[in-house]
Amino acid sequence: MKIYINGEYYDKADAQISVFDHGLLYGDGVFEGIRIYNGRVFKLKEHIERLYQSAKAILLEIPVSNGGMEEAVIGAVKINKKENGYIRLMVTRGEGLLGIDPTTCRRPTIIIIVSDIQAYPEKYYKNGIGIITASSRRIPSDCLDPRIKSLNYLNNIMAKIEARQANCLEAVMLNKEGFVTECTGDNIFIVKNDELLTPASYQGALDGITMSTVIDMANSLKIKTLKTSLTRYDIYNSDECFLTGTGAEIIPVIKIDGRVIGNGRTGAITRRLIKGFKELVMEF
Ligand code: PMP
């Protein structure tokens, strides 16, 4: 495995950054998780654009152009000879003094790791998963905009711990007002009366790239979509439910908080979307 750090490649054992990097000290930085299918990088432009928007929002100037970053990602995939896998692209504030002041950091650290994908076991894509509602609420979007994909995931990790303690793989997070936001690392959709509904980002959801891909697919299948406000009641009484994310792709949810969703099996619309998504990533 060859890891890219600031324009150079290192073997895994030699890939090191400073303990004074504010990415480590304070989670000060932004990142993307990206998929490689058949040797090609899926939705690369969209991921790079989101990375730069996250960076702009936290006043982090990435010292490489968008095009240069795209080339760096493609270069890292090539050098690792990866046909199918996962890319972790990170930009931290860089090395600085102790203390949160980012002005002490002179140069951001850019890291690209090309690795294997840690997907859920295959059986869950057919049979679906059970999830819970976490008691940890999502950080309000007026405190930290959920569209910023930052290195600071403790809010999500707290909810993930709750999921694991309840023997589940994922947990849905509510905002302070009790509206559904997203899961710890995935967006959430429900199907109600043949319409696809997902929480709007202002409720506290990341603008997921898989979410957008699913919405585009639904539009071309003439399935109505809406970004809206949802409560737990809406999920409990939905016909179908599924999660989307770069790692998870589309994973059906058949149970939440002990309530069975629909008939307890992966729904027809979810199955169509999973099939469509599989075809899409083979062809793009
Ligand atoms: N929400 C959160 C909190 C995430 O971390 C992710 C990505 N893992 C998603 C949603 C899904 O976004 P995307 O489809 O762009 O991977």
Residues whose N, C-alpha, C, O or C-beta is under 5 A from the ligand:
A	BS01	PMP	G33 E182 C183 T184 G185 D186 N187 L206 D207 G208 I209 T210 M211 T244 G245 T246
